[in-house]
Amino acid sequence: MGTSFARSFALLALLCLLLPCHGKLSTKFYAKSCPSVATIVRSAMAQAIAKEPRMGASIIRLFFHDCFVNGCDASILLDDTPTFSGEKNAGANVNSVRGYEVIDAIKTQVEAACKGIVSCADIVALASRDAVNLLGGPTWNVQLGRKDSRTASQSAANANLPGPGSSAASLISAFAAKGLSARDMTALSGAHTVGRARCQLFRGRIYTEPNINATFAAARQQTCPQSGGDGNLAPFDDQTPDAFDNAYYSNLMSQRGLLHSDQKLFNGGATDVLVRKYSGNARMFATDFAKAMVKMGGLAPAAGTPTELQDMASAAARCLLTVAVVLAPLLAGAAAGGPLSTSFYSKKCPNVQGIVRAGMASAVAAEKRMGASILRMFFHDCFVNHNAVADRNEHGAVQGCDASILLDDTATFTGEKNAGPNANSVRGYEVIDAIKAQVEASCNATVSCADILALAAQDAVNLLGGPTWTVYLGRRDALTASQSDANANLPGPGSSLATLVAMFGNKGLSARDMTALSGAHTIGQARCATFRDRIYNDANINATFASLRQQTCPQAAGSGDAMLAPIDAQTPEAFDNAYYQNLMSKQGLFHSDQELFNGGSQDALVKKYSGNAAMFAADFAKAMVRMGAISPLTGTQGQVRRNCRKVN
């Protein structure tokens, strides 16, 4: 359930613009001065959470504790000085708030890219949004342009931050003082669906309060004695402690709130009704939480508070990849010729993105390789244009991204699944089937398999640490498929550079698009049969690399054909730019990979991508938008299949 609504709220962008914020805050504040900032922050947060999922909750808490003390101004990050005692050692923060080193590391990377431009306050705001989303929660547009405080106050922190023993009335009052409603307070309290608390904070509740589940209290008492063990930790939500979902509210209804202040939200008071609603409606909670985070993020420092941009020394940074491509809507609108839209399902099936994201998150968590498999499936679908008249668009063009790859063979056609490039290679059909079943249960006969696959491919990249982009929707599903067209249209692992450039050009994609899209080989596995010839016969290959691959891929044809090897041996399950570094050291797994860096026209671009992760991320995302817009079926063409494996 932790990611069941994680992507349901792309339309919050418009809503966020309408909510109260600083007059100078804007989603485009750094569009020209530091366009890579969102990429850098997302990348670092993905790394931090992959290393320790609890860090996501810590950064959310850091943002909350900053905003509640004189506004969102990064005052919480300031160390004590001879002139003031800061907030770090306030009662609510000492031995509790953590993650300062994560923000420091992100700031160092941002400074290396955009010196003296981005405030620490904005970094914390972005990081908290990414923390929620990376743990399976919603996303939202972060308004930017905050300045950093030059001072901090321990006494203000002690006075402003609600404690774990707070009553419902004091919580409502404390949030109201910040311009936040009781509904905002109840939604923001749902952040306790992730994270841990120290025994000292909940000891009184588990030993003395009557409104607590006895089994739950006994479980907590095992690691939190009546005396001692103050620093022992327990999860706020013992059901799914590292998943941002709505289980927190279910816990409250069963009297399993860890803190006194938690359980006060469901204890015969004014917020009981809302807790019940959130418990049964994950989407409502996610929507309200995102809106409340935007409101809280708009809390401004008091008039007269001295502010600045806190600077740090530059440091070399290797950014992994998450970029919100600002130009994607323009590119997609031009490529798609108008019929595709980001709001296509906003009324008919508004939760489709959440369902797809949840399905992909579960699949990738179970097997990281599945992310690469779904991405490959989307590519192999879009690249096959077949000639069925029924599936042509209004311009007479044969179709691309139409879910034809998902169709099983029938008596009237032999489909694409068993084409040479797909047989025993393309996989993940069952993942798309499962997502489709969930979408159908929510929005019957509304969302095409082609759109589900397009969304799933984007989620696959992002869940493995790569960029995100705007997915344009409104595709229809093909009524037929062609094995011969799949054999003819898909580039093979032995392709030359000239062949690759020509085949991508035939789809309206440039050589730059081709080189960027080839970077998808930074993830996934390949069968011995597809790279045997390279590791035994190609001259432009690193000898040590070839020897390593030969250990599991014997030379004799037919022997060990299905043995797998990672396409990127450095970071096989991380969507980064290591693929291009591999090419520069002659460690491309396929002949077609190494052709991109072999004294030809793409050498210069490979070098750039190798040293500039943000450039690769941006180009990859833009190329995915373009590829996803290859001659879609729209309007009344094709159909919306109820079962992706067969026509209706």
matplotlib code that plots the C-alpha trace (Angstrom):
import matplotlib.pyplot as plt

x = [0.0, 3.0, 3.1, -0.5, -0.9, 2.6, 2.0, -1.7, -1.1, 0.7, -2.2, -1.2, 1.1, -1.8, -3.3, 0.0, 0.2, -3.1, -2.0, -0.6, 3.2, 5.8, 5.2, 8.6, 8.4, 8.1, 8.5, 10.7, 12.9, 16.1, 15.1, 17.9, 20.2, 20.5, 18.3, 20.0, 19.2, 16.1, 18.2, 21.1, 18.8, 16.7, 19.9, 21.4, 18.2, 17.8, 21.3, 20.7, 17.4, 18.8, 21.5, 19.1, 15.3, 14.9, 16.7, 13.6, 11.6, 14.5, 14.6, 10.8, 11.1, 14.0, 11.8, 8.9, 11.0, 12.6, 9.3, 7.6, 10.3, 10.0, 9.3, 11.2, 14.5, 17.1, 17.7, 17.6, 20.9, 22.9, 25.4, 25.7, 27.9, 29.1, 26.2, 23.3, 22.3, 20.7, 17.9, 19.9, 20.0, 16.5, 14.5, 12.5, 15.6, 18.5, 19.2, 16.2, 16.5, 19.1, 20.2, 22.3, 25.1, 22.8, 21.8, 25.5, 26.4, 23.6, 24.6, 28.2, 27.0, 24.7, 27.5, 29.7, 27.1, 25.7, 27.9, 26.1, 22.7, 20.5, 19.5, 19.8, 16.1, 15.1, 17.3, 15.6, 12.2, 13.1, 14.7, 11.6, 9.4, 11.8, 11.9, 8.2, 8.0, 11.0, 9.3, 6.2, 4.3, 2.9, 4.9, 4.1, 5.5, 7.9, 7.8, 11.3, 13.1, 13.6, 16.5, 18.5, 18.3, 21.5, 20.4, 18.6, 16.9, 16.9, 14.2, 12.0, 12.3, 11.4, 8.4, 7.0, 7.4, 4.5, 5.7, 4.8, 2.5, 0.4, -3.4, -5.6, -6.5, -2.9, -2.0, -4.8, -3.8, -0.1, -0.8, -3.4, -0.8, 1.1, -2.0, -2.6, -6.0, -7.0, -7.3, -3.7, -2.5, -4.2, -2.8, 0.7, 0.7, 0.5, 4.2, 4.4, 3.7, 7.5, 10.3, 11.3, 10.9, 13.0, 11.6, 11.8, 9.1, 6.5, 7.3, 4.5, 1.9, 2.8, 2.8, 0.1, -2.5, -5.8, -6.6, -3.9, -4.0, -2.7, -0.8, 0.8, 1.8, 3.3, 5.3, 6.7, 7.5, 9.9, 12.4, 11.3, 11.7, 10.0, 13.5, 16.5, 16.7, 15.8, 17.4, 15.9, 14.0, 10.6, 8.8, 5.9, 4.0, 4.9, 2.9, 5.0, 7.6, 9.5, 6.6, 4.8, 1.2, -2.0, -1.4, -0.7, -4.5, -5.4, -3.1, -4.9, -8.2, -6.9, -5.4, -1.8, -0.7, 2.9, 2.9, 0.2, -0.2, -0.8, -3.6, -5.2, -6.2, -8.5, -9.8, -13.4, -12.6, -13.1, -10.5, -11.9, -14.0, -11.0, -8.8, -11.5, -11.6, -7.8, -7.7, -10.0, -8.9, -5.2, -5.7, -7.5, -4.7, -2.0, -3.8, -4.3, -0.8, 0.7, -1.4, -0.6, 3.2, 2.9, 1.1, 3.7, 6.5, 5.1, 5.6, 7.8, 10.3, 9.0, 9.6, 13.0, 14.7, 18.2, 18.6, 21.2, 22.4, 24.5, 27.6, 29.8, 33.1, 32.8, 33.3, 33.4, 30.1, 28.9, 25.2, 22.9, 19.9, 16.6, 15.5, 12.2, 12.5, 11.1, 11.1, 9.3, 5.8, 6.9, 8.8, 6.0, 3.4, 5.3, 6.1, 2.7, 0.9, -1.5, -3.7, -1.8, -2.2, -0.9, -4.5, -6.1, -7.3, -7.7, -11.4, -11.9, -9.2, -7.4, -5.6, -4.1, -0.6, -0.8, -1.8, 0.9, 3.6, 2.5, 2.6, 6.0, 7.4, 6.3, 7.7, 11.1, 11.3, 10.8, 13.3, 15.3, 16.0, 12.3, 12.8, 15.2, 12.8, 9.8, 11.9, 13.1, 9.5, 8.5, 11.3, 10.5, 6.9, 7.4, 10.0, 7.7, 5.5, 3.2, 1.1, -2.5, -4.9, -7.1, -4.2, -3.1, -3.5, -5.3, -2.2, -1.8, 1.3, 1.8, 1.9, 4.6, 3.7, 0.5, 1.0, 1.2, 4.1, 1.7, -0.6, -0.5, -0.4, -3.8, -5.2, -5.0, -1.6, 1.8, 2.7, 5.9, 6.6, 8.5, 10.3, 14.1, 14.9, 12.0, 11.9, 13.6, 14.5, 11.6, 10.0, 7.7, 4.4, 2.9, 3.8, 1.8, -1.0, -1.2, -1.1, -3.8, -6.0, -5.7, -6.4, -9.5, -10.8, -10.6, -11.5, -13.1, -12.3, -10.7, -6.9, -5.1, -2.4, -0.1, -0.5, 0.1, 3.3, 4.5, 3.9, 5.5, 8.6, 9.0, 8.5, 11.0, 13.7, 12.8, 12.6, 16.1, 17.5, 17.0, 15.1, 11.4, 9.5, 6.1, 4.3, 1.7, -1.3, -4.2, -2.8, -5.0, -4.1, -3.4, -5.7, -3.0, 0.8, 3.4, 6.4, 8.0, 7.8, 9.5, 12.3, 12.7, 12.5, 14.5, 18.2, 20.3, 23.3, 25.6, 24.5, 27.0, 26.9, 25.6, 22.8, 21.8, 21.7, 19.7, 17.1, 16.6, 16.4, 13.6, 11.6, 12.2, 14.9, 18.2, 21.7, 21.8, 18.5, 19.9, 23.0, 21.0, 18.4, 21.2, 22.1, 19.2, 21.8, 23.1, 20.7, 19.6, 21.1, 21.9, 22.1, 25.5, 24.1, 23.8, 27.4, 29.4, 30.8, 32.0, 33.9, 35.7, 36.2, 36.0, 39.4, 38.1, 37.4, 39.2, 41.0, 40.2, 36.6, 36.4, 38.0, 35.6, 32.6, 34.1, 34.0, 30.2, 29.8, 31.6, 32.7, 30.8, 27.5, 24.6, 26.5, 25.4, 23.4, 21.0, 23.7, 23.2, 25.7, 25.0, 25.2, 26.8, 29.2, 29.8, 26.3, 24.0, 20.8, 21.3, 20.2, 23.2, 25.8, 28.3, 27.4, 29.2, 32.3, 32.2, 32.3, 35.3, 37.2, 36.1, 33.8, 30.6, 28.9, 27.3, 29.1, 26.4, 27.2, 30.9, 30.1, 29.0, 32.6, 34.8, 36.3, 33.0, 30.5, 29.1, 32.5, 32.2, 28.7, 29.7, 32.5, 30.1, 27.6, 30.4, 31.4, 28.0, 25.2, 22.7, 23.2, 22.6, 19.5, 18.0, 18.7, 17.4, 14.2, 13.6, 14.3, 11.9, 9.2, 9.9, 10.0, 6.8, 5.1, 5.9, 2.7, 0.2, -3.2, -5.7, -9.4, -11.4, -8.4, -7.6, -9.2, -8.8, -8.1, -9.5, -6.9, -3.6, -2.9, -5.9, -8.2, -11.7]
y = [0.0, 2.3, 3.5, 3.2, 6.9, 7.9, 9.4, 10.3, 14.0, 15.4, 17.9, 19.5, 21.7, 24.0, 23.8, 24.6, 27.9, 28.9, 28.3, 31.0, 31.4, 34.0, 36.6, 36.0, 32.2, 30.4, 27.0, 28.5, 30.5, 28.7, 27.8, 29.9, 30.5, 26.8, 24.5, 21.3, 22.0, 19.6, 16.9, 17.3, 17.2, 14.3, 12.3, 12.8, 12.0, 8.8, 7.8, 8.7, 6.8, 3.8, 3.6, 4.2, 4.4, 6.1, 9.1, 10.0, 10.5, 12.4, 15.0, 15.5, 16.1, 18.5, 20.6, 20.6, 21.7, 24.4, 25.9, 25.9, 28.2, 31.6, 30.2, 28.0, 29.8, 27.0, 28.5, 24.9, 24.2, 26.9, 25.8, 27.8, 30.9, 33.3, 35.5, 33.0, 29.5, 27.9, 25.4, 22.2, 21.7, 22.8, 20.2, 19.1, 18.7, 17.5, 13.8, 13.7, 15.8, 14.3, 14.4, 17.6, 15.8, 14.9, 18.5, 19.5, 17.0, 18.2, 21.8, 21.0, 19.5, 22.4, 24.9, 23.0, 23.4, 26.8, 28.7, 31.2, 30.7, 28.2, 28.7, 26.0, 26.7, 25.7, 22.6, 21.4, 22.1, 20.1, 17.3, 16.9, 16.5, 14.0, 12.1, 11.6, 10.6, 8.2, 6.4, 5.9, 9.1, 11.9, 14.6, 18.3, 21.4, 23.1, 26.8, 28.2, 31.5, 31.4, 33.1, 31.7, 33.1, 34.6, 33.8, 31.1, 30.8, 27.9, 29.5, 30.0, 26.4, 25.3, 27.6, 26.8, 23.0, 20.9, 18.1, 14.4, 14.9, 17.6, 17.5, 17.8, 21.4, 22.5, 20.9, 22.7, 25.9, 25.6, 24.8, 27.6, 30.1, 29.2, 29.7, 25.9, 24.4, 21.4, 19.5, 20.5, 19.5, 16.0, 15.5, 16.6, 14.4, 11.5, 12.0, 9.7, 6.9, 6.8, 7.2, 6.2, 7.7, 7.4, 5.5, 8.7, 10.2, 7.5, 5.8, 7.6, 6.5, 2.8, 2.4, 4.7, 5.6, 3.6, 4.4, 2.1, -1.4, -3.8, -6.0, -2.9, -1.5, -4.8, -5.0, -1.5, -2.2, -5.0, -2.4, 0.6, -0.2, 1.9, 3.2, 3.4, 2.8, 6.4, 6.3, 2.9, 3.4, 2.1, 2.7, 5.1, 2.8, -0.8, -2.1, -0.4, 1.7, 2.8, 3.2, 6.5, 5.3, 5.8, 3.0, 5.6, 6.4, 2.7, 2.5, 5.4, 3.7, 0.5, 2.6, 2.0, 5.6, 5.6, 9.2, 10.7, 13.5, 10.9, 9.1, 12.4, 12.7, 9.8, 9.9, 11.1, 14.6, 16.8, 15.1, 11.5, 11.8, 12.9, 10.1, 7.6, 9.1, 9.0, 5.5, 4.3, 6.7, 6.8, 9.2, 11.7, 11.6, 12.0, 15.0, 16.7, 16.0, 17.5, 20.6, 21.1, 20.7, 23.5, 25.7, 24.9, 25.5, 29.0, 30.0, 33.2, 34.4, 37.3, 40.8, 42.1, 38.6, 39.0, 36.6, 35.6, 32.9, 30.6, 29.6, 26.6, 25.7, 24.1, 20.3, 17.8, 16.0, 13.0, 13.5, 10.5, 11.4, 12.9, 15.8, 17.4, 18.4, 21.9, 21.7, 18.4, 19.8, 21.9, 19.0, 16.6, 18.9, 19.4, 15.8, 14.5, 16.8, 17.8, 14.8, 13.6, 15.5, 15.4, 15.9, 13.2, 11.1, 13.9, 13.5, 10.0, 8.2, 10.7, 8.0, 6.1, 7.4, 6.4, 2.9, 2.5, 3.9, 1.6, -1.5, -0.5, 0.2, -3.2, -4.9, -3.1, -3.8, -7.5, -7.5, -4.5, -5.9, -5.5, -1.8, -2.4, -5.0, -2.6, 0.2, -2.2, -3.3, 0.3, 0.8, -2.3, -1.4, 2.2, 1.1, -1.3, 0.4, -2.1, -1.6, -2.5, 0.1, -0.1, 1.1, 4.1, 7.6, 10.4, 11.3, 7.8, 7.1, 3.6, 3.3, 3.2, 3.2, 1.2, -1.7, -4.1, -5.9, -7.0, -9.0, -12.8, -14.6, -15.4, -17.4, -14.2, -12.8, -13.8, -11.1, -9.5, -11.5, -14.2, -11.9, -12.4, -9.4, -10.2, -14.0, -15.0, -11.4, -9.0, -9.7, -8.2, -8.8, -10.1, -6.8, -4.8, -7.4, -6.8, -3.0, -3.2, -5.3, -2.7, 0.2, -1.6, -2.2, 1.6, 2.9, 0.3, 0.4, 3.9, 3.7, 2.1, -0.5, 1.8, 4.6, 2.2, 1.1, 4.7, 5.6, 2.3, 3.0, 6.4, 5.0, 2.3, 4.8, 7.0, 4.2, 3.2, 6.7, 8.2, 11.2, 11.9, 13.6, 14.7, 11.7, 12.7, 10.4, 9.6, 6.7, 3.9, 0.3, -1.5, -4.2, -6.3, -7.0, -8.2, -10.4, -9.5, -5.8, -6.4, -8.3, -5.5, -2.4, -3.2, -2.5, -5.6, -5.9, -6.2, -2.9, -0.4, 3.3, 4.1, 1.6, 2.9, 6.5, 5.5, 3.4, 6.1, 8.7, 6.6, 7.2, 11.0, 10.7, 12.4, 10.9, 12.7, 11.1, 7.7, 8.2, 9.4, 6.6, 4.0, 5.1, 2.9, 0.2, 1.6, -0.9, -4.4, -7.8, -9.3, -12.9, -14.4, -15.1, -11.3, -10.4, -13.6, -12.3, -9.1, -10.6, -13.2, -11.3, -7.5, -5.7, -2.6, -4.2, -4.0, -7.3, -7.6, -6.9, -9.5, -12.1, -11.5, -11.9, -15.0, -16.7, -17.1, -16.9, -19.8, -19.4, -22.4, -21.3, -22.8, -23.3, -21.0, -18.8, -17.7, -16.9, -13.3, -10.5, -6.9, -4.4, -1.9, -3.8, -0.8, 0.0, -2.5, -1.5, 2.2, 4.5, 6.7, 7.8, 4.9, 3.4, 6.1, 5.8, 2.1, 3.0, 5.3, 2.4, 0.0, -1.9, -1.7, -5.1, -5.0, -4.3, -1.7, 0.0, 0.3, 1.7, 4.9, 5.5, 4.1, 7.1, 8.2, 11.0, 10.3, 10.2, 13.8, 13.3, 10.1, 12.1, 14.8, 12.4, 10.5, 13.6, 15.4, 13.3, 16.1, 16.6, 12.9, 12.9, 15.9, 14.5, 11.1, 12.5, 14.7, 11.7, 9.5, 12.1, 12.2, 8.5, 8.2, 10.4, 8.3, 8.3, 7.4, 6.0, 8.5, 9.4, 6.5, 4.6, 1.3, 0.6, 0.6, -3.0, -4.5, -7.2, -6.1, -9.6, -9.6, -7.3, -6.8]
z = [0.0, 0.5, -3.0, -4.0, -4.5, -5.2, -8.6, -8.4, -8.0, -11.1, -11.4, -8.0, -10.0, -10.9, -7.4, -5.8, -7.7, -6.1, -2.5, -0.3, -0.6, -0.4, -3.1, -4.6, -4.6, -7.9, -9.3, -12.0, -9.7, -10.7, -14.2, -15.7, -12.8, -11.6, -13.8, -12.5, -8.8, -8.7, -10.3, -7.8, -4.8, -6.0, -6.8, -3.4, -1.7, -3.7, -2.6, 1.0, 1.2, -0.6, 2.0, 4.9, 4.3, 7.7, 6.4, 4.4, 7.5, 9.1, 6.3, 6.4, 10.1, 9.5, 7.2, 9.6, 12.5, 10.4, 9.1, 12.4, 13.9, 12.3, 8.8, 6.3, 6.4, 7.2, 10.6, 12.0, 10.1, 11.8, 14.4, 17.7, 17.6, 20.3, 19.5, 19.5, 20.7, 17.7, 17.2, 16.9, 20.7, 21.5, 23.4, 20.4, 18.2, 20.3, 19.8, 17.5, 14.4, 12.1, 8.5, 8.6, 6.8, 4.0, 3.5, 3.7, 1.0, -1.3, -0.7, -1.7, -4.9, -5.7, -5.0, -7.4, -10.1, -9.2, -6.8, -4.5, -6.1, -4.3, -0.6, 2.0, 2.7, -0.8, -0.7, 2.4, 0.8, -2.3, -0.2, 2.0, -1.1, -2.6, 0.7, 0.7, -3.0, -2.8, 0.1, -2.0, -1.2, -3.4, -5.2, -5.6, -7.2, -4.7, -4.8, -4.6, -3.9, -0.1, 1.6, 4.5, 8.0, 9.5, 13.0, 15.0, 18.3, 20.7, 22.8, 19.7, 18.8, 22.3, 22.2, 18.8, 18.2, 19.4, 21.8, 21.8, 24.8, 23.2, 23.3, 20.3, 21.3, 21.7, 18.3, 16.5, 18.2, 17.4, 13.7, 13.5, 14.7, 11.5, 9.3, 9.0, 9.6, 11.7, 8.5, 7.5, 11.0, 10.7, 7.2, 8.1, 11.2, 8.7, 8.1, 11.2, 8.8, 8.4, 10.8, 14.3, 17.8, 21.0, 24.0, 26.0, 23.9, 24.2, 27.5, 29.3, 26.7, 26.7, 30.4, 31.7, 29.1, 28.9, 25.2, 23.8, 22.3, 25.0, 22.5, 20.9, 24.3, 25.3, 22.1, 22.6, 26.3, 25.2, 24.0, 26.1, 29.8, 32.5, 33.4, 31.1, 27.4, 26.6, 23.2, 22.1, 18.8, 17.7, 14.4, 14.5, 12.1, 12.8, 9.8, 7.0, 8.8, 5.7, 3.3, 3.0, 3.0, 5.1, 7.6, 10.3, 10.4, 10.6, 13.6, 15.3, 14.8, 16.5, 19.3, 18.1, 17.9, 19.3, 20.7, 23.0, 20.4, 17.6, 19.4, 20.3, 16.6, 17.2, 20.7, 20.5, 19.2, 16.2, 14.0, 14.4, 11.2, 9.1, 10.5, 9.4, 6.0, 5.6, 6.9, 4.1, 1.4, 0.7, -2.2, -0.1, 2.5, -0.2, -1.8, 1.5, 2.7, -0.5, -0.3, 3.4, 2.7, 0.1, 2.6, 5.3, 2.8, 2.3, 5.9, 5.7, 8.2, 10.4, 9.0, 9.8, 10.1, 8.5, 5.6, 3.0, 0.7, 2.8, 0.8, 1.1, -0.6, -4.0, -4.2, -7.0, -7.3, -9.2, -9.5, -10.1, -12.2, -11.5, -13.7, -14.1, -17.8, -18.1, -21.9, -22.1, -22.5, -25.5, -27.1, -26.6, -27.8, -31.1, -31.5, -30.7, -33.1, -30.4, -29.6, -26.5, -23.2, -19.7, -18.4, -20.6, -17.7, -15.1, -15.0, -16.4, -14.3, -12.1, -10.1, -13.0, -12.4, -8.8, -9.7, -12.3, -9.9, -7.1, -9.4, -10.7, -7.2, -6.1, -9.1, -8.9, -5.2, -5.8, -8.7, -9.7, -13.1, -13.9, -14.2, -17.2, -18.6, -18.7, -20.2, -22.9, -23.6, -24.2, -26.6, -28.5, -28.7, -30.0, -32.6, -34.4, -37.0, -38.7, -41.7, -40.7, -42.2, -39.1, -37.0, -39.1, -37.7, -39.5, -41.4, -42.8, -40.7, -39.4, -35.6, -32.9, -29.2, -29.5, -27.1, -30.1, -28.4, -25.7, -28.0, -28.0, -31.3, -32.8, -35.8, -37.9, -37.0, -35.6, -33.1, -31.9, -28.7, -30.5, -33.0, -32.9, -30.7, -28.3, -27.8, -24.6, -24.1, -23.6, -20.3, -17.7, -19.5, -16.2, -14.5, -17.2, -16.9, -13.1, -13.4, -16.1, -13.9, -11.1, -13.5, -14.9, -11.3, -10.8, -14.2, -16.4, -20.2, -19.9, -19.9, -22.8, -22.4, -24.5, -21.9, -19.1, -20.7, -21.3, -17.6, -16.4, -18.4, -16.8, -13.4, -14.1, -14.8, -11.9, -9.4, -10.2, -9.6, -13.1, -14.3, -14.5, -17.3, -18.3, -19.9, -22.5, -22.6, -24.8, -26.9, -28.2, -28.5, -31.7, -33.1, -34.6, -34.4, -36.8, -36.0, -39.4, -38.6, -35.2, -36.9, -39.5, -37.2, -34.1, -34.1, -33.2, -30.8, -33.8, -35.4, -36.7, -35.8, -39.3, -38.9, -35.5, -36.7, -39.8, -37.8, -35.2, -38.0, -39.6, -36.4, -36.4, -33.7, -34.0, -33.5, -30.2, -29.2, -30.2, -28.1, -25.1, -25.4, -25.6, -22.1, -21.0, -21.1, -17.8, -16.3, -17.1, -18.1, -21.5, -22.6, -23.7, -27.2, -27.8, -26.8, -27.5, -30.8, -29.2, -26.3, -28.4, -31.8, -31.4, -31.2, -29.5, -26.2, -22.8, -22.4, -18.7, -19.3, -22.1, -20.0, -17.2, -19.5, -21.0, -17.6, -17.9, -21.7, -23.4, -27.0, -28.5, -30.1, -28.2, -25.0, -22.2, -24.6, -21.8, -19.3, -18.1, -17.6, -16.5, -19.4, -17.0, -14.7, -12.4, -11.2, -12.9, -11.0, -10.9, -13.6, -13.9, -16.5, -15.9, -19.2, -21.1, -18.8, -19.7, -23.4, -22.9, -21.3, -24.1, -21.8, -23.8, -23.7, -27.1, -30.4, -31.0, -27.6, -28.3, -31.8, -30.0, -28.9, -31.6, -33.4, -34.9, -34.8, -31.3, -29.5, -28.3, -26.9, -25.1, -23.5, -22.4, -21.0, -19.2, -17.3, -17.0, -15.5, -15.5, -19.3, -19.9, -17.7, -19.4, -22.9, -22.0, -20.7, -23.7, -26.1, -24.2, -24.6, -28.4, -28.7, -26.7, -29.3, -32.4, -34.5, -31.7, -32.3, -31.0, -31.1, -32.5, -34.0, -32.5, -29.1, -25.4, -24.7, -21.5, -21.6, -22.9, -24.4, -26.8, -28.6, -27.2]

ax = plt.figure().add_subplot(projection="3d")
ax.plot(x, y, z, "-o")
ax.set_aspect("equal")
plt.show()
